[in-house]
Every structure is written in C-alpha cells, then in structure tokens.
C-alpha cells in the first residue's frame, strides 16, 4: 500500500503529518519525495545502508591545458556561464554548444551529479531520501528512482510528496493507492487545494483531505468543508492548532509521541481511518 501526503503549497504541516502517520505503522517505509526540501530524515537516527549517485543531464568542463583561449565558447554560450574559461556548473544547461565550437577539443561534457540517493534503516522501518547538490533542481526522474527503491516491497509505504502541482508532484502520485491532501483554513489554502485536487482527479486516484489548524479560522474551515462536500471529497480529519507541534519540530520528534498533543491524537485517528478505507476498498 502506498499513501502519498501532499499539499498545495509548502508550510501547511505536510511533513509533520506524514511523519506522524508513518510512526503509527510498524516497519513502514518512508520515502521523502519533497527532494528540494527533504526534512523527514531529521526526525530519525537511522543507519545508512546504501548510497547511490544520481545524474541528470550534462555539464561542460574546460581542459585549461588544451584551451587556447580563443573566446569562441564564451561568445557562443547563450547562458553566459563561462567566465575566465571556467564553467559555472550551477548554471550550465549542458547544451553542448561550447564543445561544438571549440577548435581544439578542450571541452568535454560530463555527467551532472545532482543528488545522492540514500537508504537508511530505522527502528521503525526504512527511510529513502535524496541528498541534493547545492543549486540542483529536483526532477520527476529522481523521485521515480526513489519510489522504485520500494516498488516490489509489501510493506506500507508513506510518501512525503512535493508541494504544488508540478512535475515532482506528478512523479510522487503516479501509481499510488491513495492521496491525503493537507490544507489550512485560509483563502490561499482553499485555492491551492482546488488546484492539487484537480491534478489528482486527472489521475483517478482516491483522495482524502485533512484541514490543519482548522480552529484558527472556522469560517474558512466551513468554506473548505462545503467545497469538499460539493465535490464528493471526504474530509478525513480536522487537526487543531497545538503548541506542542512547535515543540515537536524543535525536538525533531514525531508529534504522535507526545501523549498530550491534541494534534497528535487527531493524526493517529486519521491514520486509522486511512487504513480502514484501504482495507475496505483495495483488499
């Protein structure tokens, strides 16, 4: 079973909820597909069991021993990434024009290392994540690679997806069993919810919604409830504002481990409902 937790934008509490749900399941596999801001690993002390380099595209490299400094590469680079006959690897698009125009073959195109894929053994299962290079962009291919690491595994897989509706989100939800969308009771929260629900529905995936910090704006919470009701989307949980969440983040400790946390209690209930629905509809 694969459950992907999404949000229309960052900062809604998506990772807090994803970690909380994952912690309710013994031996679950956690996959952090929010590769541009991966932070699931901060909640765990895991042992690295495998590390694999991931490459995407090419970048130019100038061999200064061969270079005659004719300037053709500089003049023909439309991205202006060559300065003093050195290539800015963070900006190079790997188009290869510089290599084509070099009269002495001083430029080679090398594989562009953008991330390391890391697998960790935890006390509560496994974590699969990417450690991105500074300035690298997360891609759908990288996220697909992360997910394929657990493709043939029978354990419950909890995916912390990227926020928004772009390519990383599409890669996070493809062939998943169920999506949980986290929103918040604001006008922008409702607008972002509408966009991400439209995307998920185009893939015909079962979708549920939870409203985080629902009690900070009860009028907007009611508007979101009405919208979901009109579109036959189930709201599976209303998570209250809870100061213990801040403590959980500061302590880097899953929220459900705080027995007095009302948010943690509600997240446990959400997890129970998700697995009940899965058993009823998919098994």
Residue, then its C-alpha position, 0 to 999 in steps of 0.5 A: x500500500x502506498x499513501x502519498x501526503x501532499x499539499x498545495x503549497x509548502x508550510x501547511x504541516x505536510x511533513x509533520x503529518x506524514x511523519x506522524x502517520x508513518x510512526x503509527x505503522x510498524x516497519x513502514x517505509x518512508x520515502x521523502x519525495x519533497x527532494x528540494x526540501x527533504x526534512x523527514x530524515x531529521x526526525x530519525x537516527x537511522x543507519x545508512x545502508x546504501x548510497x547511490x549517485x544520481x545524474x541528470x543531464x550534462x555539464x561542460x568542463x574546460x581542459x585549461x591545458x588544451x584551451x587556447x583561449x580563443x573566446x569562441x565558447x564564451x561568445x557562443x554560450x547563450x547562458x553566459x556561464x563561462x567566465x575566465x574559461x571556467x564553467x559555472x556548473x550551477x548554471x550550465x544547461x549542458x547544451x553542448x554548444x561550447x564543445x561544438x565550437x571549440x577548435x581544439x577539443x578542450x571541452x568535454x561534457x560530463x555527467x551532472x551529479x545532482x543528488x545522492x540517493x540514500x537508504x537508511x534503516x530505522x527502528x521503525x522501518x526504512x527511510x529513502x531520501x535524496x541528498x541534493x547538490x547545492x543549486x540542483x533542481x529536483x526532477x520527476x526522474x529522481x523521485x521515480x528512482x526513489x519510489x522504485x527503491x520500494x516498488x516490489x516491497x509489501x510493506x506500507x509505504x508513506x510518501x512525503x510528496x512535493x508541494x504544488x502541482x508540478x512535475x515532482x508532484x506528478x512523479x510522487x502520485x503516479x501509481x499510488x493507492x491513495x492521496x491525503x491532501x493537507x490544507x489550512x483554513x485560509x483563502x490561499x489554502x482553499x485555492x491551492x487545494x482546488x488546484x492539487x485536487x484537480x491534478x489528482x482527479x486527472x489521475x483517478x486516484x482516491x483522495x482524502x483531505x485533512x484541514x490543519x489548524x482548522x480552529x484558527x479560522x472556522x469560517x474558512x474551515x466551513x468554506x473548505x468543508x462545503x467545497x469538499x462536500x460539493x465535490x464528493x471529497x471526504x474530509x478525513x480529519x480536522x487537526x487543531x492548532x497545538x503548541x506542542x507541534x512547535x515543540x515537536x519540530x524543535x525536538x525533531x520528534x514525531x508529534x504522535x509521541x507526545x501523549x498530550x498533543x491534541x494534534x497528535x491524537x487527531x493524526x493517529x485517528x486519521x491514520x486509522x481511518x486511512x487504513x480502514x478505507x484501504x482495507x475496505x476498498x483495495x483488499 
